[in-house]
């Protein structure tokens, strides 16, 4: 489900590696490296660091995508323990990547939705870490945030549709019950009318056999 986000990150790495330095130029077209001697070396080092870090996350994501549910649980326990012991950015990102895969086998669980939300928060921390996180790492984290937002929105829509379906089913059940009760009542009324008509016919027969003097007449 995360392939789209990972593909976007891979494309970003490819463009950067092939010399797409416009990402690092100022709005007026001036390259900061040429305006400030020595700045280019530092920025290049930062870019290379970002590429290596994101490449590590992509490799880790490939491992996650190729493991089964039991393997995912084992990796989650290890990454959570590592993050609890030393919550540096790399461990935070790895934990977020693990939790972002929590819906691969069971997207309906409330726990799964909570894990996706928590993963989003961890990625979002990196997107705002302008002081230490390389630009490519922040971009990669933002891609993960966007992907999780899309999936959470889809799950919310799915819950809404299921709620509407349940209400429609309940309304249909109620209508069917009301229709059945109405049909039963109609049969009862028809039987009562038939009985009343029979009694009325019997009374009419008796009246026809009674003469003008109030005495029964014989043919």
N, C-alpha and C positions, 0 to 999 in steps of 0.2 A: 504493500500500500504506500510505502515511502519511496518507491522507485522514482517517481516524478521529481521529488525534492533532491534526491541523490544525483539524478541525471543533471539537474540544474547546477548543482555544486560542481560536478565533474566538468561541465562545460565552462564554468567560471575558471576553474583551474587550468583548463586547456588554453583558454584565451590569455590568461595571465602568463602562462609558461611560454606562449608563442610571441610575447612581446607586446601585449595590449597595455602599454603604459599610460594610455589616456585616463585610466582609472586614478592615476596618481598625479595628474596635472591640474593646475589651478584653472579657475573658470575663464581667465583671460588668455589661456593658451601658453602661459609661461611654465616651464618645468621647474619645480622647486629645487631639484637637484642641481640645475645649472645656476639658479639664483643664489644658492647657499652652498659653497664648496664643503664637501664632507657630508652634507645631508643626504646625497644620493646613495652613498655607501650604507648609511644607517637604514634608509628606507628599503634598499634592496635586501639587506639582511633581514629586515622585518617581514618583507614579502616572502622570502625563502622560508623563514620560520613558520609563517602562516601556511604556506603550501605543505610543509612537512606535517604540521599539526592536523590540518584538514585531511591529508592523505591517511593519517593514522586513524581518524574517525571513520573515513570511508571503509578502510580495511576492517575496522571493528564492526561496522554496520553489516558488511558482507558476512562476517562470522555469525552475527545475530540472525540474519535472514536465512542462514543455512542450517540453523540448529532447530531442534524440536522443542516442545513445550517444557519438558523436563530440563533440557539444557538451558533454556531461557531462564527458568527459575534459579538454576545454579549460578548463572552469570549475574543475575540480578542480586542475589545474596552477596556475591563477592564484590560487585561494584558498590553496593550500598555500604558494606562494611568498610571498604577502602575510602569512600567519601566521608563517612562518619569519623574516620581516624584522621584524615587530612583533606579538608574540603577545598582543594585547589581547583583551578579552572578545568584542567584536563580530566580530573576525576568527576567533576560536576557534569561535564559534557558527556562523558561515557555513561554515567548513571541516567542522564536525560535520554540518551539514545536507547538504552535498554527499556526504560519506561515507555518511550514512544512506540515500542513494539508490543506493548501489553495487550493490544486489541487484535492481534493477528488470529488468535483462535477463539476468542470470546469477547466480541465487541459490545455485548449487551449488558455486561456486569457493571454495577455501580462502582465497584472497586476499580475496574478497568478505566472508567471515565475519570475517576479521581486521579489515577496514575497519569493519564494523558494530560490532565490539567496541571499536575505537579511537574511533569516533564516540560510543559510549556513555560512554566515559571523559571525553571533552571536554564532553559535556552535563552529566555528573555534577559536573565541576569548577564549572560555573555554578550548579548547584543548591546547592552548599555555599558559594558566594561571597556570604555574608550581609553582608559589609562594604560592597561596592560595587554588586552586581547588584540592580536593582529587583525587588520581589516578583513582579510579573507575568512578568518575564524568567525568574526562577527557576522559576515554575510552568510556563512554556512549556517550559523545559529538562527539567523532570521528566516532562512529557507525552511528550517525545521519548525519554527513558530508558525509560519504561514501554512504549512502542511497540516499541523495539528489543529489549527483554527478551522481549516476546511473540513477535517474529519469530525471535529466536535460539532460543527454546524450540521453536518449530515446526520450524525447521531441524534441531535436535537430534533431535526426534521423527522427522522424515523420515529422517535418517541411520540411526536405530535400526531403523525399519521396513524400510529397504532392506537393512540388514545381516541382519535376520531373513529377509527374502525370499531373499537370496543364499544363506544357510545352508539354507533349505528347498529351494531349487533344487538346491543341491549334494547334499543328502541324497536328493532325488528322483532325481538323476542316478546317485548311488551305488546306490540301490535298483534302478533300472532296469538298471544294469550287472550287479548281482548276480543279478537275475532273468533277464537274458539268458544269463549264464554258467551259471546253474542249468538253464535250458532246454536249452542245448547239452549239458551234462553228462548230463541225463536222456535225450536222444536217443542219446548215446554208450552209455549203460548199456542202453537198450532194444535197440540194435544188437548189443551184446555178448551180451545175454541171448538174443536171437534166434539168434545164431551158436552159442551154447552149446547151446540147445535143438535146433538142427539137428544138431549133432554127437552129442548124446545120442540123438536119434531114429535116427541112422545106426548107432550102436553097438547099440541095441536091435534093429534089423532084423537085424544080423549075428548077434546072440545067438539070435534066434528061428529062424534058419536053421541053427544048429549043433545036432546031435542029442545024446542022452545019453552016447554014447561019445566025444564030442568030435570026431566026424567030421561032415562036412557031409552032410546027408540030402537025398534027392531025392524029390519026390512021385511 
